C-alpha cells in the first residue's frame, strides 16, 4: 500500500506457525459468484511464492476449489483457507463462495477474519447480495477494501466501476471509497482492445509496470501526470478527512505539502479503523509470469493497512453455565478460547476442523473441552465433551502441512475431533468456556428424502448426522406428522451439494420425494356417534358400547374430553379407556389420515358387561364412536399458515406483494427500513411457500430475504381440500 516498489521479491510461501499475533493477517474475500475471488487468491499465492505457476502448489493440485464437488459444479461451494507468507507476515486468505445458497460458508469466513476484500467484476458490477454483506461488515466496523477484477473484459472501465462502488458502498460519504492506483493501458490493438499492463500510484506518483510478468517501478512520463492530478487530490483530501490529526486538513487547505509518509500512515489507520475503503485493481498472472497485476499492491495493503488480530474484539465468552467471562483480545498466554469455523470430512484423514484461536495457544496432543450449544433446533444436540487434539496443520490444496502450535489470532486445521461441529468452542479441560455463536441464516427450502434401498437406510441416519455437523445452515427434521425425513436447505444448489455429499462422502443414495406439510382435521359442526364393540369367540368375550357427541372448538383448543355419563352406564374405571381410544383415533385422523384437533368430545352414555368389558374393549369402542361421528359430519381440512416477513428493496415491493397475493397470502402491513428497503409482513399458507426461498431470490434478483414462523392452522379452500381428500383415497 505504501508503494514499496518490489520491497519483497517473493517469500517461500510455506505457511508456518505464527510466532506473534502482530505478524498475522486474516482476510476474507467476498463477492458474487464469478467475480474472480478464487483466481485472485491463486494470483496472490503465486506472487507470494507459494505456488510454482498460477494456481498450482509445488507438489501438484490447486490451492483453492480442490473439492471434487466444486469441480463438478464449476463454482466454490465451501470456505477455503490459503495461508501464504509475505514480507515476514503470515496471511490467511479465506476464499468464500459467492452463490447465495452458501452464505453460511461466507458467514464462517467473516467470523474467522479481521478484514475483508470485496471482489467486484468490472464486467458484472455490484449485485444486491454483495451490498448486503457490505452492510453486515459495516455494522461491526470490519475494515474493507475493494478489488476490481476482469479489467481485460471488453468495455471494462475501471473509473466507471470505481464510481459505481462509491455509490453502492460509500453511503453518505462517497469519498470514503477511492482508488489508490489507476490502471495503465497499452495502446489499442487491431481488435480495439487495450490491455492493462501496469498501475500508477496516486500517492507516490510512481509507475508499476507488470508487462514483463514481474513488477518494475519507474517514473511516469510527463504526459501521465496531468491525468492523475484530480484523482490524486481527491484521494489526499479523502485520507486527510479521516485523519486523527484534526489540524492536517487546515494545513493542506492552507497550501502545505503533506509528506508521503504521513499520508501513508493516515491511510493505513483509516483503513484499519474501517472508515476508508481503498479501491485497487488486480488481474491474474499471464502464462509464465510470476506476478499478477496489482497483487504486490494488494499484499502491501493487507500487511500495512489491514488490522492485526489484536484489533479484533473477542466475541462474547461465558462459562458453560452462562456466567460472562472477560477475555483479553488475542492474549497468547491467556485461557484457551478457540472456535470451529468449518468442519469437513477427508476420506483418508477423517474429520478436519478449521479453528480460529481467539485466546491462548492451541497445541497438538492436548485434551481440550468441546462445547456446542444453541443449535438444537437444527438437529445439533447440546454437547460438552473432552477430546484430544490431533495433529495441527495448515491446509494447502489437498495437502496438510504440519504445525507445531497455533497462537491467538491464527487459524489451523485440527484432525480427528470426532464430536466437534461447526460453531463449537474449544477451551481448556479445566476451564471450559463457551463463545457466543455467530448469526446463521435460517434454512427455508425443504428437501424431503428417503433411503433408496435397505442398505442405504442403514447408513442414512449416520450420514445425515455428519452432514448437519459440518453445516449448521442445514436443519434436519424428523417430521412426526408426515413421517418424512426433511433436510432444510438455503436453496437448490445447497440441496444439490447436500445430496452429492451424502452419495460421494458417506455412500448413501437417497430419493427426493414431494414434501408434505402437516395438515389437520376438525369438525365443522356438531355430530354424534355410537361405538359398539361386541365379540364372543370362546372364553372371555369383548363388550363395550359408548355414545359420544363431538362439537367444534376455537382454534388452538386441542382435544377436550367431557364425561356426562349418569347412572353408571359406563363404569368409572372404563371412562379413561374411552378417552384414550378417542385420543388415539384423533391422532390418526378421521377422514384423510391427518390429526384431528380443536373438538370437544362428550361421553353421553354406554353399556358394559360384568365379565366381557375391559380397558381394551372400551378403547376400541371410543375410537369407533369417533369414526362414526365423523362419517355423519362435515370435516374441515386445516392447513398450517405461516407468518412471513420479507425484507426487500423498494424497487421490488410491488412484485413481491403481488406474488404473495397469488399464493393466497394476506398482507398485514409494510414498514419502511433503512437502506431503501421495505419490510412486508403477511400470512401465507405453508403449502404455498415450499419453494419461496428460490422464487423470492429470482423475483428480487437476490436482494430480498425472508423469515417465517408458524401462526396457526385454518380451513383450506374447499377445492384444494377436495383434491387432498381424493389423493388420500387413491393412496389408501
SVG drawing of the C-alpha trace seen along z (x, -y; Angstrom):
<svg xmlns="http://www.w3.org/2000/svg" viewBox="-79 -29 92 100">
<polyline fill="none" stroke="black" stroke-width="0.4" points="0.0,0.0 2.9,-2.3 4.2,-1.8 7.3,0.0 8.4,0.9 9.3,4.6 10.1,4.4 9.7,8.2 10.8,10.5 8.5,13.4 8.6,15.4 8.9,19.2 5.2,19.2 5.1,22.2 2.8,21.2 4.4,22.0 3.1,21.5 3.0,17.7 5.1,16.6 3.2,13.4 -0.3,12.1 1.1,8.9 2.5,10.8 -0.8,12.4 -3.4,11.0 -6.8,12.8 -8.5,11.7 -11.8,12.9 -12.6,12.5 -16.2,11.6 -18.0,11.2 -20.7,12.6 -20.2,15.9 -17.9,15.4 -16.3,12.2 -12.8,13.8 -12.2,14.5 -10.6,17.9 -8.5,16.7 -7.3,13.7 -6.4,16.0 -4.3,18.1 -2.7,15.0 -1.7,13.7 -0.3,17.2 1.7,17.1 3.1,13.7 4.0,14.7 5.9,17.7 3.6,20.3 2.9,21.8 5.1,22.6 2.6,21.5 -0.8,19.9 -3.0,21.9 -0.6,24.9 1.1,25.9 4.6,27.2 3.5,30.9 0.5,30.6 -3.1,29.5 -4.7,26.1 -4.7,24.0 -8.5,23.5 -11.6,25.1 -9.9,28.5 -13.0,30.4 -14.5,32.8 -18.0,31.3 -16.6,27.9 -15.1,29.2 -18.4,30.8 -20.4,27.7 -17.9,25.3 -18.1,23.0 -17.0,22.6 -19.3,24.3 -17.3,24.1 -14.9,21.9 -11.3,22.4 -8.2,21.3 -5.0,20.5 -2.2,19.3 0.8,17.5 3.8,15.6 4.8,12.1 7.4,9.8 7.5,11.5 3.8,11.7 1.5,14.8 -1.6,14.0 -4.6,16.3 -6.7,15.8 -10.2,17.1 -11.9,17.7 -15.7,17.8 -18.4,19.0 -20.2,16.2 -23.5,18.0 -26.3,17.1 -27.0,20.7 -23.6,20.9 -23.9,17.8 -23.3,20.0 -19.7,20.5 -19.4,16.8 -20.6,16.0 -18.0,18.5 -15.3,16.7 -16.4,13.3 -16.2,14.8 -12.7,16.0 -11.4,12.9 -10.3,9.4 -10.8,7.6 -12.5,8.2 -11.5,7.8 -14.7,7.2 -14.0,8.5 -16.0,6.8 -16.0,7.8 -15.6,4.8 -17.9,6.6 -20.7,7.5 -20.7,4.8 -22.1,4.9 -25.1,7.1 -27.6,6.8 -26.3,9.7 -22.8,8.1 -24.3,4.8 -26.0,6.7 -22.7,8.3 -21.0,4.9 -23.7,3.6 -23.1,6.5 -19.4,5.7 -20.1,2.0 -22.4,2.8 -19.5,4.4 -16.8,2.0 -14.8,4.6 -12.1,2.9 -12.9,3.4 -11.1,2.7 -12.4,3.2 -10.6,5.1 -11.8,4.7 -11.2,7.7 -11.8,8.6 -10.3,5.4 -9.4,7.4 -13.1,7.7 -14.5,5.7 -15.7,2.3 -14.3,2.8 -14.0,-0.7 -12.1,-1.0 -13.1,-4.6 -16.8,-3.9 -16.7,-0.8 -15.0,-2.8 -17.8,-5.3 -20.4,-2.5 -18.6,-1.1 -18.6,-4.5 -22.3,-4.8 -23.0,-1.3 -20.7,-1.2 -19.9,-4.8 -23.3,-5.6 -23.4,-9.2 -19.7,-9.7 -18.7,-8.7 -15.1,-10.0 -14.7,-7.1 -14.3,-4.8 -11.5,-6.0 -8.8,-4.3 -5.1,-4.1 -3.9,-3.3 -5.1,-3.9 -4.7,-1.2 -2.2,-1.9 -3.4,-0.5 -1.2,0.4 -2.1,-1.2 -5.1,0.3 -4.5,3.4 -6.1,4.2 -9.1,5.6 -9.6,2.3 -8.6,3.8 -6.2,2.0 -4.8,4.4 -3.9,3.2 -0.2,3.5 0.5,1.6 -0.6,-0.8 0.1,-4.4 0.4,-5.0 -1.7,-8.1 0.2,-8.9 3.8,-8.1 3.2,-9.1 5.2,-6.1 4.5,-3.7 4.4,0.0 4.8,2.0 3.7,5.7 4.1,6.2 7.2,8.4 5.4,10.7 7.1,9.1 6.5,5.7 9.0,3.0 9.0,-0.5 9.7,-3.6 8.9,-7.3 5.8,-8.1 6.1,-10.2 5.1,-13.8 2.2,-13.1 0.6,-10.9 0.8,-13.3 -2.0,-15.7 -4.3,-12.7 -3.8,-11.6 -3.8,-15.0 -7.6,-15.3 -7.7,-11.7 -4.7,-12.2 -6.0,-15.4 -9.3,-13.8 -7.6,-10.8 -5.4,-13.0 -8.5,-15.0 -10.3,-11.8 -7.4,-10.5 -6.9,-13.7 -10.7,-14.0 -10.4,-10.7 -7.2,-11.6 -7.0,-11.5 -4.9,-14.7 -7.5,-17.4 -5.0,-20.1 -4.0,-18.2 -6.9,-19.4 -6.3,-23.0 -2.6,-22.7 -3.5,-21.0 -6.1,-23.6 -3.6,-26.3 -1.3,-25.1 1.1,-23.0 2.5,-19.9 1.7,-16.9 4.6,-14.4 4.2,-11.0 5.0,-9.1 2.3,-11.0 -0.3,-10.3 0.5,-6.6 0.3,-6.3 -3.0,-8.1 -4.3,-6.0 -3.3,-2.8 -5.0,-4.0 -8.2,-5.0 -8.4,-1.6 -7.7,0.3 -10.5,-1.7 -13.0,-0.8 -13.7,-4.4 -11.9,-4.5 -12.1,-1.8 -9.4,-1.9 -10.1,-0.6 -7.5,1.4 -7.2,3.4 -6.0,6.9 -5.5,9.5 -4.0,13.0 -0.5,13.6 -0.1,14.4 1.4,17.8 4.9,18.0 4.7,14.8 5.5,14.7 3.3,11.8 -0.2,10.8 -1.1,7.2 -1.9,5.5 -1.0,8.5 2.0,6.8 -0.1,3.7 -2.8,5.9 -0.3,7.8 1.1,4.4 -2.4,3.2 -3.1,6.4 0.1,6.2 0.3,2.5 -3.3,1.3 -5.4,4.2 -5.6,4.6 -3.8,7.2 -5.8,9.8 -5.2,7.6 -7.7,5.1 -10.5,7.8 -12.6,7.9 -13.2,11.4 -16.8,12.4 -18.8,12.8 -17.5,15.6 -19.3,17.3 -18.7,20.2 -20.7,23.4 -23.4,22.3 -23.8,18.8 -21.7,16.5 -19.8,13.9 -16.0,14.1 -13.8,11.2 -11.2,12.5 -8.4,10.2 -8.2,9.9 -5.6,12.1 -3.7,13.0 -1.4,15.9 -0.8,16.7 -4.5,16.3 -7.1,19.0 -7.7,21.1 -10.7,19.9 -10.9,21.2 -13.8,21.8 -14.5,24.3 -15.5,22.2 -15.7,25.1 -15.9,28.9 -15.0,31.1 -14.5,34.8 -11.5,36.2 -11.7,39.8 -8.2,40.5 -7.7,38.3 -11.3,38.3 -12.9,35.2 -10.9,32.0 -11.9,28.9 -10.8,25.4 -10.2,23.5 -9.7,19.8 -7.9,19.2 -9.1,16.1 -7.1,16.5 -4.3,18.8 -2.3,21.2 -3.5,24.4 -1.1,27.4 -1.3,30.9 -1.8,33.9 -3.6,31.9 -7.0,32.7 -9.5,29.8 -13.1,29.2 -15.5,29.1 -18.8,27.2 -21.7,26.9 -24.9,25.1 -27.8,23.3 -28.4,25.3 -30.8,28.0 -33.5,26.7 -31.3,27.7 -30.6,31.2 -27.5,30.4 -27.7,31.6 -26.1,29.6 -22.8,31.3 -19.9,30.8 -17.2,33.4 -13.4,33.7 -11.4,34.6 -7.7,34.9 -6.3,32.6 -4.8,34.4 -2.2,33.0 -2.3,29.3 -1.8,28.3 -2.1,25.6 -4.1,26.5 -2.7,26.0 -4.8,27.5 -5.3,31.2 -2.2,31.3 -2.0,30.5 1.3,29.0 2.2,29.8 2.2,27.0 3.8,27.1 1.2,24.8 -1.4,22.2 -1.4,18.9 -4.2,16.5 -5.1,14.7 -4.1,17.5 -6.0,20.3 -5.2,24.0 -6.8,27.3 -7.3,29.9 -7.6,33.6 -9.9,36.2 -12.1,34.1 -14.9,36.7 -17.5,34.7 -16.6,31.1 -19.1,29.4 -19.1,26.1 -19.6,23.3 -18.3,25.3 -15.9,23.8 -12.6,25.3 -11.3,24.4 -9.1,25.8 -10.3,29.0 -10.1,27.5 -11.6,24.1 -14.5,24.9 -15.9,21.9 -18.5,21.1 -18.4,18.5 -21.4,16.6 -22.5,18.2 -22.4,16.1 -25.6,15.5 -26.7,18.3 -29.1,17.9 -32.3,19.8 -32.7,22.7 -36.1,22.3 -36.2,24.7 -37.5,28.2 -36.0,31.3 -37.9,34.5 -35.8,37.6 -35.9,41.3 -33.3,44.1 -33.0,45.6 -32.6,49.1 -32.4,51.1 -28.6,50.8 -28.9,47.0 -31.5,46.9 -29.0,48.5 -26.4,45.7 -28.8,42.8 -29.1,41.6 -25.3,41.5 -24.7,39.8 -27.3,37.1 -25.8,36.6 -22.4,36.0 -23.8,33.7 -25.5,31.3 -22.5,31.4 -20.5,30.0 -23.0,27.4 -25.0,25.5 -27.0,23.8 -28.7,27.1 -31.5,28.3 -32.6,31.9 -36.2,32.6 -37.9,35.9 -41.5,34.9 -43.7,36.9 -46.9,35.8 -45.9,36.6 -43.3,39.3 -40.9,37.7 -37.1,37.0 -36.6,33.4 -33.4,31.5 -34.0,27.8 -31.5,26.0 -30.8,22.5 -31.6,23.1 -31.5,25.6 -27.7,25.5 -27.3,26.1 -29.7,29.0 -27.8,30.4 -24.5,30.3 -26.1,32.0 -27.3,34.9 -23.9,35.1 -22.1,35.2 -24.4,37.9 -23.6,40.0 -19.9,39.4 -18.6,38.9 -20.9,41.1 -22.1,43.7 -25.8,43.0 -28.1,42.9 -31.4,41.2 -34.5,40.4 -36.2,37.0 -39.9,37.2 -42.6,34.5 -42.6,32.5 -45.8,32.7 -47.0,30.1 -48.6,31.0 -52.3,30.8 -55.0,31.2 -58.7,32.1 -61.6,30.7 -65.4,31.0 -67.3,28.2 -70.5,28.9 -71.8,31.0 -72.2,34.7 -72.9,37.8 -71.5,41.3 -72.1,44.7 -69.2,47.1 -70.2,50.8 -67.5,53.4 -69.1,56.7 -67.3,60.0 -67.7,63.5 -65.2,66.2 -64.9,68.6 -63.7,67.7 -64.0,64.1 -65.5,62.0 -65.3,58.3 -68.1,55.9 -68.1,52.2 -70.7,49.6 -70.4,45.9 -72.2,42.9 -70.4,39.6 -71.1,36.1 -68.4,34.1 -68.6,30.4 -66.0,28.0 -63.9,25.6 -62.0,22.5 -58.5,22.8 -55.8,23.9 -58.1,25.7 -56.8,29.2 -58.9,32.2 -61.2,31.7 -62.9,34.8 -66.0,34.4 -67.7,37.1 -71.5,36.8 -72.4,40.4 -75.1,40.8 -76.2,43.9 -73.0,45.8 -73.9,46.9 -70.1,46.8 -68.2,48.0 -65.9,45.3 -62.8,47.4 -63.6,47.5 -64.2,43.8 -60.4,43.1 -60.3,46.0 -62.9,44.3 -60.9,41.1 -57.7,43.0 -59.4,44.6 -60.8,41.3 -57.5,39.5 -55.7,42.4 -58.2,42.2 -57.9,38.4 -54.1,38.7 -54.7,40.9 -57.4,38.7 -60.9,39.5 -61.1,38.5 -57.7,38.1 -55.3,39.5 -54.3,36.2 -54.5,35.4 -57.9,34.3 -57.8,31.1 -60.0,28.4 -63.0,30.5 -64.9,31.3 -65.8,35.0 -68.6,35.6 -69.3,39.1 -73.1,39.3 -74.0,42.9 -72.9,46.5 -73.2,50.1 -70.9,52.6 -70.8,56.3 -69.8,57.5 -67.4,60.1 -66.6,59.2 -65.9,55.5 -62.3,54.4 -60.0,51.4 -59.1,52.6 -62.7,53.0 -63.7,49.5 -60.7,48.0 -61.8,49.7 -65.4,48.5 -64.3,44.9 -62.3,45.0 -65.3,46.5 -67.6,43.8 -65.4,41.0 -65.2,42.5 -69.0,42.9 -69.5,39.3 -67.1,38.2 -68.9,40.2 -72.0,38.1 -70.3,34.7 -68.6,32.1 -64.9,32.4 -62.7,29.3 -59.2,29.9 -56.9,27.4 -53.6,26.2 -50.8,24.5 -50.5,20.8 -47.1,19.1 -46.4,15.5 -43.9,14.3 -41.6,11.2 -40.0,10.2 -37.2,7.5 -37.0,6.3 -35.6,3.3 -38.2,0.7 -37.9,1.4 -39.4,4.9 -42.1,4.2 -44.9,4.3 -43.8,7.5 -43.3,9.2 -46.7,8.2 -48.4,9.3 -46.6,12.6 -47.7,13.1 -51.4,12.4 -51.0,15.1 -50.0,17.5 -53.3,16.9 -51.3,14.6 -52.8,11.8 -50.5,8.8 -50.7,7.5 -48.7,4.3 -45.5,2.7 -42.8,0.8 -40.0,-1.4 -36.5,-0.5 -33.0,-1.9 -31.1,-1.4 -34.1,-1.8 -35.8,1.4 -39.3,2.3 -40.4,4.9 -43.5,6.7 -45.5,8.8 -48.0,11.3 -49.8,14.5 -49.4,17.3 -50.4,20.9 -47.3,23.1 -48.3,25.3 -47.8,22.2 -44.3,21.3 -42.4,24.6 -40.2,23.1 -40.4,19.5 -36.7,19.3 -36.0,20.0 -38.8,17.9 -38.1,14.8 -34.5,14.8 -35.4,14.9 -38.2,12.3 -35.9,9.8 -32.6,10.6 -31.1,11.9 -31.7,8.7 -34.6,9.9 -34.6,12.2 -37.5,13.6 -38.3,15.3 -41.2,17.5 -42.9,18.7 -45.9,20.9 -49.1,18.9 -52.0,21.3 -54.0,23.9 -57.1,22.7 -59.6,24.3 -58.4,25.0 -60.4,23.7 -62.9,26.4 -61.4,27.1 -57.9,27.7 -59.2,29.8 -61.2,32.0 -58.0,32.6 -56.2,33.7 -59.1,36.0 -59.0,37.6 -55.3,38.1 -55.8,39.8 -58.5,42.1 -56.2,43.1 -53.3,43.7 -55.4,45.9"/>
</svg>
